Amino acid sequence: MFKQIFLGLIVCIMGAQLSGSENGTIKLPAPQKKGGMPLMETLDNRKSQRSFSSKELSDQTLSNLLWAAFGINRPESGKRTAPSAVDWQEIDIYVASKSGTYFYNAEKHALEKILDKDIRNQTGTQGFVDDAPINLVFVADYSRMGSDMSDEARKYYSWCDTGYISQNVYLFCASEGLATVVRGMVDRKKLRKIMDLKDHQKIVLAQTVGCPKN
């Protein structure tokens, strides 16, 4: 427990707002793939938390988080850190932060700004979503899935695949002493309109990440 608290303090002390760029794209630093807690300790510390500090996460922490969630871990094949049915890779991660809303481009390991405004308070119905520095929005792109499938089948697979990604986020946060909770209480119709998503893009879940509030 002391080790987890210490790691959390280090990550949160180093917090900083997302760096800007002229074209709205933030090239994230290379993810740090070494270190962290041993797996069994991480599982022992995995939990949901609903109280967050407003302190920003550093670009490095965000880089590590997004790579752990659904980054590319086999560059030769483009395969990812979480499984997906038929390797569709149909789940996209959007990052809602104080400085705007971004699409995580795993191939470039970069954040591409889609909105200048802060929409964190629209990513869920709970009060804490506006306090935390980061809210992840998981969006399924049905156009990448089998053309002969029903929407019901697409929904089933995309929800399963989102679960794998969400658990990766949980394990990363447990290892780093960060707080997180995955959420289904999202006004999907309203948020979809705000994000200007297409008909084939479906919001699945959201997940809040930040430093724990002491």
N, C-alpha and C positions, 0 to 999 in steps of 0.2 A: 504493500500500500504506500509506504514512504517513497519508494522508487517511482510509482505512478505520479504522486503529487509533485515530486521533484521535476520529472519530465514535463509535466503540465506547466509548471512555473517557468521553465526555460523556454518552452514554445511560446507562451503568452507574453513573457517579457520582451521577446524578440518581435512582437507583433508590429505590423505596419500596413497601411492601406495599399491596395493594389496599385502597382506602378502604371502610369499612363503611357500612351504611344500616339503618334500622329495619326495613324490610320485606324485606331481603335482596337488594334490587335496587340495582345500582351504575350510575348514569347516567354514562357515560363522557364526558370532554370532547370537544368537536368535533375530528375528525381534522384534522391539519395536512397539507394537500394540496399544499403548495409545498415546493420544495427537494429535498434528496436528491441522490444521485449521478446523473450522466448515464447513460442506459440501457446504453451499451456498456461503461462502466466497471463498472457493477453486474453485468453478465453476466460480465465478466472476473474479478470477485471472488466470484461465486457458488460455494459449496462446502458439503459436509456436514462438520460438526464434532461430536465426541462427548465433548468435555470442557467442562464448564460450571461457572461460578461460581454460588454460591447467592444472590448479590445479587438482590434483587427488581427488577422492572421498574416504572417509574412508570405511573400511570394514563394519562398522555398517550402514552407509548410503546405501551402495550397498546391504547389507542384507535386509534392509527395502524396498528398491526399488524393488528388485526381488520378494520378498514376496508379495508386493502390486500388482505387475504386474501379476503374475500367480503362487503364492505360494499356499500351502495347508492350508486352513482355517478350515477344518473339518477333523482332523486326523483320526477319527473313520471310515470315508468313503473314505478318500483320495481326497475329492473334493476341488475345487480351488477357488481363489478369482475372477476369470473371468469365464463366462459360455462357454461351448462348445457343439456343436450339439451332441446329444446322449451320452454326457459325454465321447466323444472320447479322449479328452485332447491331440489332435494331434499336437499342436503347441509347439515347443521347443524354448527356448531362448538361444542364444549364445552371449557371452560378449567379444567384441574385445577391448583390452586395450593395453597400452604401454608394459606391461609385458608378453603379450601373448593373446591367444584366448581360451575361456573357455565355457564349456557346463554347464548350470544351472540345477543341479539335484534337483528338488523340493522335492522329497521324503527325501533326506538326507540334504536338504537345504545347498548345497555345490556347489562349482565351480570345475569342472574337466577339467584340461588343455588338449586341443586337439592340440594346436600349440604353439611352443615357440616364434614364431615371431609376430611382431606387424603388423597387417593387417588392421588397422583402415582406411588407405587411400584407401583400396580396397572395403570398405563397402558402398561407394556412390561416385557420381561424383562431389559433391559439395566440395569446398575447405575447409570448416570448419570441415569436418569429421576427418581430421588429427590433428586438434587443440584440440578437446574435449577429455576428459579422457576416455569416454565410448561410444561405439556404440553397440547397441543391434541389433542382427540379428534374425528375427523371421522365423523359418523353420517349414513347415508343413510336417508331416510324414504320407504319404498317406496309409502306411501299417496298420495304426491303425483305418482307416475309413472303411465303409462298403465295402465288397468285390464285391458286385453286383452293385456298383456305377460307373458311368463314371468319367473320370478324370475332365470333365467339372463341374460335381456336387461336386467333392472333392475340386476343386479350389474355387467354390462359397462358400462352408461352411468354408474352411480354411481362406479365406480372411475375412469373417465376424467375425470369432473367433479371428483372429489377431487384428481386430479393437477394440474388447472389451479389450484385453490386453493392446494395445497401449493407450487407454483412461485411463486405470488404471495408466499407467506411467505418462500421462499428469497430472492427478489429484494429484498423489504423488509429482510430481515436483512443481506444483502450491502451494501445501501445505508447501513444504520445501524451497521455494524460489530458486529452481534450474531451469535451462533452458533446454528445450527439443524441438525436432521437429521430426515428423515421416516422412519417406522418401520413395518414390517409385522409385527414380532415382538411381537404382542399376544395375550394370552389373552382372546379376544373373548367367549367364553362366560362366564368369570368376571367380566370387566369389565362386561358387559351386565347381569348380575345386580346388581352393586354399584350401577350407575347407574340401576337400575330402569327399563330401556328396555322398550318395547312390542314385540310380535312383529314389527311392520312396520318397526321401527328396527334397522338393521344397522350395526355398527361396521366402518368401512372401513380407515382408517389412523390413526396418531397421529403427532404431530410435536412435538419438543422445541425450546424456544426459551429463550435466556438470554444472559447475558454470557459471552464466552469466558474460560476459566480460564487464567490466565497461568502 
